[in-house]
């Protein structure tokens, strides 16, 4: 059960890191972050293409690559059916699509650094999910124990894991409908010119990922 709880921590959004050459016209850091966030979370390539970061197809490929990375992390120590994996993947995309953020402004610090101001609302998803999930898993374990005590057939270890992961998915889907958010708050992301390429600061990106969800509750 603790193992499944730790796996829930993998449900943190992946920001596809885009790059844009530092040559040419003046860099629009605000539009750049909007393009990257929309492509990464909403699977919306409109601004990604408008800014010539890449094509629509490239944006879609990067989005799927980000989803792949999270699913690989989720499945690294598990063996579940392809059907359940596909269902979990769609649920995960649905969760990412519901994040709330607004890119407010960007301030140039020097020729190689911009600071982008972002307003976000933390998605309060994991607290209710884990409450529902823990109750459901306790009931499942009680049923399995009772069946074993009575000499009845019980699921194999792999089957138990499949059912537990399926239950986690169900709990996520239940709570994504009408999910609530915390009050708006603000954060910043630096965009830096590295080897003549504009790149979001990795630490700032990781911080944003954690701020968008109540991931502490999954522990």
C-alpha positions as CSV (number, residue, x, y, z in Angstrom):
1,X,0.0,0.0,0.0
2,X,2.8,2.4,0.8
3,X,4.3,1.6,-2.6
4,X,1.1,2.7,-4.3
5,X,1.1,5.9,-2.3
6,X,4.6,6.7,-3.5
7,X,3.6,6.0,-7.1
8,X,0.9,8.6,-6.7
9,X,3.6,11.2,-6.4
10,X,4.4,10.6,-10.0
11,X,1.2,12.4,-10.9
12,X,2.9,15.7,-11.2
13,X,2.8,17.6,-14.4
14,X,5.6,17.4,-16.9
15,X,6.7,20.7,-18.5
16,X,8.1,20.1,-22.0
17,X,11.2,22.4,-22.1
18,X,11.2,24.3,-25.3
19,X,14.0,26.4,-26.8
20,X,14.1,29.5,-29.0
21,X,17.2,31.0,-30.6
22,X,18.4,34.2,-29.0
23,X,19.1,35.7,-32.5
24,X,16.8,38.0,-34.3
25,X,13.9,40.2,-33.0
26,X,13.4,41.1,-29.4
27,X,12.5,38.1,-27.3
28,X,8.9,38.0,-25.9
29,X,9.4,36.1,-22.7
30,X,5.7,36.4,-21.7
31,X,4.5,34.9,-25.0
32,X,7.2,32.3,-24.8
33,X,6.1,31.0,-21.4
34,X,2.4,31.0,-22.5
35,X,3.4,28.9,-25.5
36,X,5.3,26.4,-23.4
37,X,2.8,26.1,-20.7
38,X,-0.2,25.7,-23.1
39,X,1.7,23.1,-25.1
40,X,2.8,21.2,-22.1
41,X,-0.4,21.2,-20.0
42,X,-3.3,21.9,-22.3
43,X,-1.8,20.2,-25.4
44,X,-2.6,23.5,-27.2
45,X,0.2,24.2,-29.8
46,X,-1.3,27.5,-31.1
47,X,1.2,29.9,-29.5
48,X,4.0,27.3,-29.8
49,X,3.6,27.5,-33.6
50,X,2.9,31.2,-33.7
51,X,6.3,31.9,-32.0
52,X,8.0,29.5,-34.3
53,X,9.3,27.4,-31.5
54,X,8.2,24.4,-33.6
55,X,5.5,22.9,-35.7
56,X,2.1,21.6,-34.5
57,X,3.4,18.1,-35.0
58,X,6.5,18.8,-33.0
59,X,4.4,20.3,-30.2
60,X,2.2,17.2,-30.1
61,X,5.3,14.9,-30.1
62,X,6.8,16.8,-27.2
63,X,3.6,16.7,-25.3
64,X,3.3,12.9,-25.7
65,X,7.0,12.5,-24.8
66,X,6.3,14.3,-21.5
67,X,3.3,12.0,-20.8
68,X,5.5,9.0,-21.7
69,X,8.1,10.1,-19.2
70,X,5.6,10.3,-16.4
71,X,4.0,7.0,-17.4
72,X,7.4,5.3,-17.5
73,X,8.1,6.6,-14.0
74,X,4.7,5.3,-12.8
75,X,5.1,1.9,-14.4
76,X,8.8,1.4,-13.6
77,X,8.2,-1.1,-10.9
78,X,4.7,-2.3,-11.9
79,X,3.2,-4.8,-14.2
80,X,-0.3,-3.8,-15.3
81,X,-2.4,-4.5,-18.4
82,X,-2.1,-2.3,-21.5
83,X,-5.8,-1.5,-21.1
84,X,-5.3,-0.1,-17.6
85,X,-2.2,1.8,-18.7
86,X,-4.1,3.4,-21.5
87,X,-7.0,4.4,-19.2
88,X,-4.5,5.8,-16.6
89,X,-2.8,7.8,-19.4
90,X,-6.1,9.4,-20.5
91,X,-6.9,10.2,-16.9
92,X,-3.5,11.8,-16.4
93,X,-4.0,14.0,-19.5
94,X,-7.4,15.1,-18.2
95,X,-5.8,16.1,-14.9
96,X,-3.1,18.2,-16.7
97,X,-5.7,19.9,-18.9
98,X,-7.4,21.3,-15.8
99,X,-4.5,23.1,-14.2
100,X,-5.1,26.8,-13.7
101,X,-2.4,29.4,-14.5
102,X,-2.0,32.8,-16.0
103,X,1.2,34.3,-17.4
104,X,0.9,37.9,-16.1
105,X,4.0,39.7,-17.3
106,X,7.7,39.4,-17.9
107,X,10.5,41.7,-16.8
108,X,13.9,41.9,-18.4
109,X,16.7,41.6,-15.8
110,X,19.6,41.9,-18.2
111,X,20.4,40.8,-21.8
112,X,20.4,37.2,-20.8
113,X,17.7,36.9,-18.2
114,X,13.9,37.5,-18.0
115,X,11.7,36.9,-15.0
116,X,8.2,35.8,-15.9
117,X,5.4,36.4,-13.3
118,X,2.7,33.7,-13.1
119,X,-0.5,33.5,-11.2
120,X,-1.7,29.9,-10.4
121,X,-4.4,28.1,-8.4
122,X,-3.3,24.9,-6.7
123,X,-5.5,22.0,-7.7
124,X,-6.8,20.3,-4.5
125,X,-6.9,16.9,-6.0
126,X,-4.7,14.5,-3.9
127,X,-6.2,15.2,-0.5
128,X,-9.7,13.9,-1.4
129,X,-8.3,11.2,-3.7
130,X,-6.1,9.7,-1.0
131,X,-8.9,9.8,1.6
132,X,-11.2,7.9,-0.8
133,X,-8.4,5.6,-1.9
134,X,-7.3,4.6,1.5
135,X,-10.9,3.7,2.5
136,X,-11.3,1.7,-0.7
137,X,-8.0,-0.2,-0.3
138,X,-8.8,-1.0,3.3
139,X,-12.1,-2.5,2.2
140,X,-10.3,-4.5,-0.6
141,X,-7.7,-5.9,1.8
142,X,-10.5,-6.8,4.3
143,X,-12.3,-8.7,1.6
144,X,-9.1,-10.5,0.5
145,X,-8.2,-11.4,4.0
146,X,-11.7,-12.8,4.7
147,X,-11.6,-14.8,1.5
148,X,-8.2,-16.3,2.4
149,X,-9.4,-17.1,5.9
150,X,-12.4,-18.9,4.5
151,X,-10.2,-20.9,2.2
152,X,-11.6,-19.2,-0.9
153,X,-9.5,-18.2,-4.0
154,X,-7.9,-14.8,-3.8
155,X,-6.2,-12.7,-6.5
156,X,-2.5,-13.2,-7.2
157,X,-0.1,-10.5,-6.1
158,X,-0.1,-9.0,-9.7
159,X,-3.9,-9.1,-9.8
160,X,-4.1,-7.3,-6.5
161,X,-1.7,-4.6,-7.7
162,X,-3.8,-4.2,-10.9
163,X,-6.9,-3.8,-8.9
164,X,-5.3,-1.3,-6.5
165,X,-4.0,0.8,-9.4
166,X,-7.4,0.6,-11.1
167,X,-8.9,1.9,-7.9
168,X,-6.5,4.8,-7.7
169,X,-7.4,5.7,-11.3
170,X,-11.1,5.5,-10.3
171,X,-10.6,7.8,-7.3
172,X,-8.7,10.3,-9.5
173,X,-11.5,10.3,-12.1
174,X,-14.2,10.7,-9.4
175,X,-12.4,13.7,-7.9
176,X,-11.4,15.4,-11.1
177,X,-15.1,16.1,-11.7
178,X,-15.8,19.3,-9.8
179,X,-12.2,19.5,-8.5
180,X,-11.6,22.5,-6.2
181,X,-8.7,25.0,-6.2
182,X,-6.8,27.0,-3.6
183,X,-6.9,30.8,-3.7
184,X,-4.7,32.4,-6.5
185,X,-1.0,32.8,-5.7
186,X,2.0,33.9,-7.6
187,X,5.4,32.6,-8.6
188,X,8.1,33.4,-11.0
189,X,10.1,31.5,-13.7
190,X,13.4,32.8,-15.0
191,X,14.0,32.4,-18.7
192,X,17.8,32.5,-19.4
193,X,19.9,32.7,-22.5
194,X,22.1,29.6,-22.5
195,X,24.4,29.0,-25.4
196,X,22.3,31.5,-27.4
197,X,19.1,29.6,-26.7
198,X,16.3,30.9,-24.4
199,X,15.6,28.2,-21.8
200,X,13.3,28.2,-18.7
201,X,15.2,27.7,-15.5
202,X,14.9,24.0,-14.5
203,X,14.5,24.7,-10.7
204,X,11.8,27.2,-11.3
205,X,10.0,24.8,-13.6
206,X,10.1,22.0,-11.0
207,X,8.8,24.5,-8.4
208,X,5.9,25.4,-10.6
209,X,5.1,21.7,-11.1
210,X,4.8,21.2,-7.3
211,X,2.8,24.4,-6.8
212,X,0.1,23.4,-9.3
213,X,-1.0,20.3,-7.3
214,X,-1.4,19.5,-3.6
215,X,1.2,16.7,-4.0
216,X,2.2,16.8,-0.3
217,X,-1.2,15.1,0.4
218,X,-0.1,12.1,-1.7
219,X,2.6,11.3,0.8
